[in-house]
Amino acid sequence: MSARFEEIDWRQTPMGEISLRRRRDPVSQEDVYEVKLGDEYLMSSLFTAGEVELTRLGLAELPDGPLDVAVGGLGLGYTARTALDDPRVRSLIVVDALAEVIDWHRRGLVPLGAGLSSDPRCRLVRGDFFAMVAGSAAAGGPVPADGVDGVERDAPVSAGSTVGGTGAVPHGLDPETPDRRFHAILLDVDHSPRHVLHPGHASLYRPAGLTALAELLHPGGVFALWSNDPPDEEFGSVLAGVFAETAAHVVDFDNPLQGGTAANTVYVARRHNG
């Protein structure tokens, strides 16, 4: 039996203090893993329905495969794990800005970490998803030495590890193959298009940012986005102005902390086939 509460790791990062905690749930008698950034709760293993449905809904309308998928935001790994559980998925790149989060997975400090890190189809990339989509010119030039605004360098390049690189932020989500296209791009970083973790993220949710992202998809490819807010008509209109087909799915799930149910939104948008 684990301790009732344990702070597994705590780090100071450019985005603030981040901590990984594990506590024993008195009702289920299971371990619950939680991540906090400063005073904000970023994620909890109690609430994974939205992350799972992000992948399921994002991949649902795609053909038999093989599929190449990119995920923005590693977190506790539920979005990535669901993608790898789909037999159509041939390759998966997961981009996260925080080396600390990738390190938790590589060291097996979170339940899904060892499986993700060891899967030959999966690469964990330290980088700024938003700057990588926009490209080095839009992101403001060369990457700072700590790699936070681009891709980590001086790191090993291998399956299941972070990917190193040098120079300016590459255009695209695969540092080894600039401008590589994917069949699906799944994003779970910000609370919602209106409530972003960093001001620099906001431009992705505007027409130019979404257009740049769409260019990284194969024709007919899918962009799916998790949001903690109800469906946003204004953002939905922006999304529909860039993509051929769009939908906002409400995902309901049990909320054992507050009782009753809670809900997330998953936006799914398909690129034009032409």
Salt bridges, closest charged atoms under 4 A:
GLU6 OE1 - ARG22 NH2 2.28
GLU7 OE2 - ARG21 NE 3.89
ASP9 OD2 - ARG11 NE 2.94
ASP25 OD1 - ARG23 NH1 3.85
ASP31 OD1 - ARG24 NH1 3.15
GLU34 OE2 - ARG23 NE 2.94
GLU40 OE2 - HIS191 NE2 2.80
GLU53 OE1 - ARG56 NH2 2.78
ASP68 OD2 - ARG90 NH2 2.72
ASP68 OD1 - ARG180 NH2 3.64
ASP85 OD1 - ARG81 NE 3.17
ASP86 OD2 - ARG88 NH2 2.77
ASP103 OD2 - ARG11 NH2 2.90
ASP103 OD2 - ARG107 NH1 3.06
ASP119 OD2 - ARG121 NH2 2.95
GLU152 OE2 - ARG126 NH1 3.71
ASP174 OD2 - ARG123 NH2 3.01
ASP174 OD2 - ARG180 NH1 2.95
GLU176 OE2 - ARG123 NH1 3.67
ASP179 OD1 - HIS171 ND1 2.47
ASP190 OD1 - HIS201 ND1 2.79
GLU215 OE1 - ARG181 NH2 3.84
GLU215 OE2 - ARG271 NH2 3.88
ASP229 OD2 - HIS195 ND1 2.84
ASP232 OD2 - ARG194 NE 2.41
GLU234 OE1 - ARG194 NH2 2.82
GLU245 OE1 - ARG270 NE 3.79
